[in-house]
Amino acid sequence: MTWKPDITVAAIIADADRFLIVEEQIRGQRVFNQPAGRVEDGESLLAAVVRETLEETAWQFEPEWLLGIYTWHSPTRARSSLRFAFTGRVSAHDSARKLDPPVIAAHWLRREQLQEPSRVLRTPLVLRCIDDYLAGRRLPLAAISDPSSY
């Protein structure tokens, strides 16, 4: 059987002890995730994470590091994803920009707030990426080959 995972990107963005998190309505359930989404055909990983962050949070994201590459298999959907997580900083915020569905809102939350029983995480990768960020994991962006450079 051929493995065909969804290729996704995620932005792990910190401001002191808070992280930029999106609240989404997914299959009838409110869940919390990093700004994240699928890479479009022909799009570079870096362009995808900048686009997804803007669409889901209205913040302009500047990737600085590759945090890690993660695999996830959803037992409920029988689908796999390959997630490229980036960390960096945000600058200009467009408070008038409408957030792309299924995003309900963007929040700045501390790690412990994400563990509250009222908050359901979209996948275990949400906390795993935050923990890797807090542990200081970073890889240079040069580890990612951008198709525009060939």
N, C-alpha and C positions, 0 to 999 in steps of 0.2 A: 504494500500500500504506500502511496506517495504522500509525504508529509507536506501540506501546503498551509503554513500558518498565516494568519493576518499579520502584516508588518505594521507595527504601531510605534508612536513616539510619545514621550511624556516629558513634561517640564517640572522639575523639582526646584521650587523657588522659595528661598527663605528670606525672612526679614526678622532679624534677631531670633527669637524663639518661635516664630509663627511661620506657617507655610501657606502658600497660595493653593487653595483647594476649591474644586467645583462641586456643587450640589446638582445632581442630575435626576431626572425621572426616567428610569430604565425598566421596561417591561412591567410598568405599574408600581414600581418600588423606588423610593427615594434613596439614593446612594451617594457616597462621597468618593472623589477620585482626584488625582492631579489633573491639570489641563493635559489632555491626551487625545489621540485619535489615530486613524489610519493614514498611512502614507499614500498619496495619490500616485497614479501611474506617471512615471517620468519625473516625479518630484524628489529632490534630495531630502535626506533625513533632517538636515538643519533647516531647510525651508519649511518642511512639514511641521516641525516643533514650533517654529516662530508663528506660522499660520494658525495652528491649532490653539496656541496660547492666546493669540489675539481674538480669534473667533469665540473662545469659551470664557475669556476673562476681561476683554477689552484692554489688556495690558500689552505693551510692546516688549517682547522678550528678546534678550541678547544671550544666546548660549555661550558659555565659557569653557565648560568641561563636559565630557561624556562621563556620566555617573556609572553606567553599567548596561549590560545587555541581559535581559531576563526572558525566560520562557514561562508560559502559563497555559495550562489546559483547563478549560471551563468544564466541570463535570455536568453542569445542567444543559449546556449548549453543545457539548461534544465538539468544541472548536479549540484550536490552539492559537496562541499569539506569540510573536517574538517582539519584545518591547525594548526600544532603545531609549534610555532615560538620560536626559541632559540636565545640567544645572547651570545657572547663570543668574542674571539680574533683570529686573524689569525697569522700564523708564516710563515714558508717557502713558497715561491712562485716559481713555476716552469714555467718560462716564455717561455720555449720551448714546454710545454704541449699544445696539441690541445684541444680546448674547445668543449664539446659535443653539437651537433646540438639539438635544434634550436638556441643556443646561438651564437650571432655575436661577442660580445665583453663584457668585464667587465669594469666597470667604478667606480671611487670614486666620488660621487655627493653629493652636499648639498641638504637639503630638498627643498629649494626654486627652485633649478634647476629642480627637478622632477615635479614642478607645471608649468613649461613653456609650452605654447600651443603646441610646437613642440614635446613634450614628452607625449606619451600615456601610461598610466599605465595599466598593465595586469588586475589588479582588484583594487578596493578601499582599499583592505587589505595592499597594499604597504605603503600608507601614514598612515593608522591606526596603523600598527606595528611600524613605525618610531615615531609616536606621543606617543605611549605607552612607547617606549624606552626612549624618551626625558622626559616623565613624571616620569621616574624612576621605572616603573613596573618591578618586578623581582620575580620569584618564584624559590626555590631551585630545582636543578636537581633531588633530592631525591623524588620529587613529581611524577616523572616518574618511573614506574616500568620497569626495564630492564629484558627481559626474560632470559638472561644469568645468572642472579643472583638467579634463583629458582633451 
